[in-house]
Amino acid sequence: MNQDIEIIKSSGEKAKFSLDKLRNSLKHSGASHNLVEEIVARVRDELYQGISTREIYNRAYALLKKEKNSVFASKYKLKKAIYELGPTGFPFERFVSALLEYSGFSTKVGVVMDGICVTHEIDVVAEKKGRTTIIECKFHGEEGRNCNVKVPLYINSRYTDVKTHWDTKKHETNSLELGWVVTNTRFTKDAIRYGKCVGLYLLSWDYPKNNGLKDRIDRLGLYPITVSTLLSNREKNFLLSRDVVLCRQLLKDKFYLDHLGVSTLRKAKILDEIKQLCNQ
């Protein structure tokens, strides 16, 4: 019966419901086999024709959140947590910058660079081993909005303008070798095809395969502060306004929890959740 259930994706498209997709997403949270199967069975029994992926997610998330270990629920809400970095997109730029720093880059956010024609404000400039990379971040605050080919087309023109000027600088020791486009959603097939053709590096939620944003975050334990199930929205917004975008950063800047008036007991619970998320 469940194989015949049609669901509505965030983009508005219809698709066949897949128990395996739900099961895999729950496994990714670190929940035990028995818990995963229990939640799959509960959600399966509540399915109906035309149910949205958002409602399926909400039901599974609510069941995970009931567990004593809130880390499962935190990991499960990763995609939603990145949307919560909005609405300006600036925290997303800080988040991308932080991801790169933990991968050995030195980074700067919001850098004005000269092109051969005009100047450009670049979201993130990263340096590693004598190579400079310029990165443009395309943040969407709502699901279902993918990056079409216009995005890499536009960004490649900016990259080309900056690189043309860069190559005229005789005393520049670093080489400018690559332009990146990073989005929290997905790229269309044409966008990927164009990026490959012109040599842009594209990074999205699930692209490149096994090395997208989701994979990098899980591998490095670099979760955004918004994944926490114990912090309130007010507390998260306060931390983001202080440039605390990663859970890992809060471990270093615990004093912010004191500024927020968090009780000793609750503070211990929050830090324990975050240590588990950061694999510490």
C-alpha positions as CSV (number, residue, x, y, z in Angstrom):
1,M,0.0,0.0,0.0
2,N,2.7,2.5,1.0
3,Q,4.4,2.0,-2.4
4,D,1.2,3.6,-3.9
5,I,1.3,6.7,-1.7
6,E,2.1,9.9,-3.5
7,I,3.8,12.6,-1.5
8,I,4.2,16.3,-2.3
9,K,7.8,17.5,-2.3
10,S,8.9,21.0,-1.2
11,S,9.2,22.0,-4.8
12,G,5.5,21.1,-5.4
13,E,6.3,18.0,-7.4
14,K,4.7,14.7,-6.7
15,A,6.7,11.6,-6.0
16,K,6.2,8.0,-4.7
17,F,6.8,7.6,-1.0
18,S,9.9,5.7,-0.2
19,L,10.3,3.9,3.1
20,D,14.0,3.4,2.4
21,K,14.6,7.2,2.1
22,L,12.9,7.8,5.4
23,R,14.8,4.9,7.0
24,N,18.1,6.1,5.7
25,S,17.5,9.7,6.9
26,L,16.7,8.4,10.4
27,K,19.8,6.1,10.4
28,H,21.9,9.2,9.6
29,S,20.8,10.8,12.9
30,G,22.7,8.0,14.7
31,A,19.5,6.5,16.2
32,S,19.6,2.7,16.9
33,H,18.1,0.2,14.5
34,N,15.2,-0.6,16.8
35,L,14.3,3.1,17.2
36,V,14.6,3.7,13.5
37,E,12.2,0.8,12.7
38,E,9.8,1.9,15.4
39,I,9.6,5.4,14.0
40,V,9.3,4.1,10.4
41,A,6.4,2.0,11.4
42,R,4.6,4.9,13.2
43,V,5.0,7.2,10.3
44,R,4.0,4.6,7.8
45,D,0.7,4.0,9.7
46,E,-0.1,7.7,9.5
47,L,0.5,8.2,5.7
48,Y,-2.2,9.4,3.4
49,Q,-2.4,10.4,-0.3
50,G,-0.9,13.8,-0.9
51,I,1.0,14.1,2.4
52,S,3.8,16.6,2.2
53,T,7.5,15.8,2.8
54,R,7.4,18.6,5.4
55,E,4.7,16.8,7.4
56,I,6.5,13.4,7.2
57,Y,9.7,15.1,8.4
58,N,7.8,16.9,11.3
59,R,6.3,13.6,12.4
60,A,9.6,11.7,12.4
61,Y,11.3,14.7,14.1
62,A,8.7,14.9,16.9
63,L,9.2,11.1,17.6
64,L,13.0,11.5,17.7
65,K,12.7,14.5,20.0
66,K,10.8,12.5,22.5
67,E,13.9,10.4,23.1
68,K,16.2,11.1,26.1
69,N,19.2,11.7,23.7
70,S,18.3,14.9,21.9
71,V,21.4,14.6,19.6
72,F,19.4,12.3,17.3
73,A,16.8,14.9,16.7
74,S,19.5,17.6,16.3
75,K,21.3,15.7,13.6
76,Y,18.0,14.9,11.9
77,K,17.0,18.6,11.6
78,L,20.3,19.6,10.0
79,K,18.8,20.7,6.7
80,K,16.1,22.7,8.4
81,A,18.7,24.2,10.7
82,I,20.6,25.6,7.8
83,Y,17.5,27.4,6.6
84,E,17.2,28.8,10.1
85,L,20.5,30.6,9.6
86,G,18.6,33.2,7.5
87,P,17.0,35.4,6.5
88,T,19.9,37.7,5.3
89,G,22.2,34.9,4.2
90,F,25.1,36.5,6.1
91,P,25.2,33.8,8.8
92,F,25.4,31.3,6.0
93,E,28.4,33.0,4.6
94,R,30.0,32.9,8.1
95,F,29.0,29.2,8.3
96,V,30.7,28.4,5.0
97,S,33.8,30.3,6.1
98,A,33.9,28.3,9.3
99,L,33.6,25.0,7.4
100,L,36.6,26.0,5.2
101,E,38.7,27.1,8.2
102,Y,38.3,23.7,9.8
103,S,39.4,22.2,6.5
104,G,42.7,24.1,6.7
105,F,41.9,27.3,4.8
106,S,42.4,30.8,6.2
107,T,39.3,32.9,5.3
108,K,37.8,36.4,5.1
109,V,34.2,37.3,4.7
110,G,32.8,40.2,2.6
111,V,36.0,41.2,0.8
112,V,36.0,43.9,-1.9
113,M,38.1,42.8,-4.8
114,D,39.1,44.6,-8.0
115,G,38.1,43.3,-11.4
116,I,39.4,44.4,-14.7
117,C,36.1,46.2,-15.3
118,V,34.5,46.8,-11.9
119,T,34.9,46.0,-8.2
120,H,33.1,43.1,-6.6
121,E,32.2,42.3,-3.0
122,I,33.0,38.6,-2.6
123,D,31.2,36.6,0.1
124,V,34.2,34.5,1.2
125,V,37.9,34.6,0.2
126,A,39.8,31.5,1.2
127,E,43.6,30.8,1.0
128,K,45.5,27.5,1.3
129,K,49.0,26.5,0.2
130,G,49.6,29.6,-1.9
131,R,46.2,29.4,-3.7
132,T,43.4,31.8,-3.4
133,T,39.8,30.8,-3.9
134,I,36.8,33.2,-4.2
135,I,33.5,31.8,-3.0
136,E,30.0,33.1,-3.6
137,C,27.2,31.8,-1.4
138,K,23.6,31.5,-2.6
139,F,21.3,31.1,0.4
140,H,17.6,30.2,0.1
141,G,15.5,30.7,3.2
142,E,12.8,28.3,2.0
143,E,12.7,24.8,0.6
144,G,12.0,24.0,-3.0
145,R,14.1,26.8,-4.5
146,N,17.0,25.3,-6.4
147,C,19.9,27.2,-8.1
148,N,19.4,27.3,-11.8
149,V,22.0,27.9,-14.5
150,K,21.7,31.7,-14.1
151,V,23.5,31.6,-10.8
152,P,26.8,30.0,-12.0
153,L,26.6,32.0,-15.2
154,Y,26.5,35.3,-13.2
155,I,29.1,34.2,-10.7
156,N,31.5,32.9,-13.4
157,S,31.4,36.4,-15.1
158,R,32.4,38.0,-11.8
159,Y,35.1,35.4,-11.2
160,T,36.5,36.0,-14.7
161,D,36.6,39.7,-14.1
162,V,38.4,39.4,-10.8
163,K,40.9,36.8,-12.2
164,T,41.7,38.9,-15.2
165,H,42.7,41.7,-13.0
166,W,44.5,39.4,-10.5
167,D,46.7,38.0,-13.3
168,T,48.0,41.5,-14.0
169,K,49.4,42.0,-10.5
170,K,53.1,41.3,-10.8
171,H,53.8,41.1,-7.1
172,E,51.0,38.7,-6.2
173,T,52.5,35.5,-4.8
174,N,49.3,33.6,-4.5
175,S,47.6,32.1,-7.6
176,L,43.8,32.6,-8.1
177,E,42.8,29.2,-9.4
178,L,39.2,28.5,-8.6
179,G,35.8,30.1,-8.1
180,W,33.2,28.4,-6.0
181,V,29.4,28.6,-5.8
182,V,27.9,27.3,-2.5
183,T,24.2,26.9,-1.9
184,N,22.1,25.4,0.9
185,T,19.7,23.9,-1.6
186,R,20.4,22.1,-4.8
187,F,21.7,22.9,-8.3
188,T,19.7,22.1,-11.4
189,K,21.2,19.7,-14.0
190,D,22.0,22.6,-16.3
191,A,23.7,24.5,-13.5
192,I,26.0,21.5,-12.8
193,R,26.7,21.0,-16.5
194,Y,27.7,24.7,-16.9
195,G,29.8,24.6,-13.7
196,K,31.7,21.6,-15.0
197,C,32.2,23.2,-18.4
198,V,33.7,26.5,-17.2
199,G,35.6,25.0,-14.2
200,L,33.5,26.4,-11.4
201,Y,33.4,24.3,-8.2
202,L,29.8,23.8,-7.1
203,L,28.9,22.8,-3.6
204,S,25.3,22.1,-2.5
205,W,23.4,20.2,0.1
206,D,24.1,16.9,-1.6
207,Y,26.6,17.7,-4.4
208,P,29.3,16.6,-5.1
209,K,28.2,13.1,-4.3
210,N,29.5,12.0,-0.9
211,N,31.1,15.4,-0.4
212,G,28.2,17.9,-0.3
213,L,27.5,20.2,2.6
214,K,25.6,17.5,4.5
215,D,28.6,15.1,4.2
216,R,31.2,17.6,5.2
217,I,29.2,18.7,8.3
218,D,28.7,15.2,9.5
219,R,32.3,14.2,8.8
220,L,33.8,17.1,10.6
221,G,31.2,17.5,13.3
222,L,30.7,21.1,12.2
223,Y,27.0,21.6,13.0
224,P,25.4,25.0,12.9
225,I,24.2,26.3,16.2
226,T,20.6,26.2,14.9
227,V,20.5,22.4,15.1
228,S,20.3,22.5,18.9
229,T,16.9,21.3,20.2
230,L,17.7,22.7,23.7
231,L,18.4,26.4,22.7
232,S,15.4,28.7,22.1
233,N,15.1,30.7,18.9
234,R,15.9,33.9,20.9
235,E,19.0,32.3,22.2
236,K,20.1,31.1,18.8
237,N,19.5,34.5,17.3
238,F,21.6,36.1,20.1
239,L,24.5,33.7,19.4
240,L,24.3,34.3,15.6
241,S,24.4,38.0,16.2
242,R,27.7,37.4,18.1
243,D,29.1,35.4,15.1
244,V,28.7,32.1,16.9
245,V,27.5,30.0,14.0
246,L,29.0,26.6,14.9
247,C,28.2,24.5,17.9
248,R,31.9,24.0,18.2
249,Q,32.3,27.7,18.7
250,L,29.9,27.7,21.7
251,L,32.2,25.3,23.5
252,K,34.9,28.0,23.4
253,D,32.5,30.8,24.2
254,K,30.5,29.3,27.0
255,F,30.2,32.7,28.7
256,Y,27.5,33.7,26.2
257,L,25.2,31.2,27.9
258,D,25.8,33.2,31.2
259,H,24.9,36.4,29.3
260,L,21.7,34.8,28.3
261,G,20.9,33.9,31.9
262,V,20.9,30.1,31.3
263,S,20.7,28.1,34.5
264,T,23.6,25.9,35.6
265,L,21.6,22.7,35.1
266,R,20.3,23.7,31.6
267,K,23.8,25.0,30.6
268,A,25.3,21.6,31.4
269,K,22.6,19.9,29.3
270,I,23.2,22.2,26.3
271,L,26.9,21.8,26.4
272,D,26.6,18.0,26.7
273,E,24.4,18.0,23.6
274,I,26.9,20.1,21.7
275,K,29.9,18.0,22.7
276,Q,28.1,14.9,21.4
277,L,27.3,16.7,18.1
278,C,31.0,17.8,17.7
279,N,32.2,14.3,18.4
280,Q,34.1,15.5,21.5
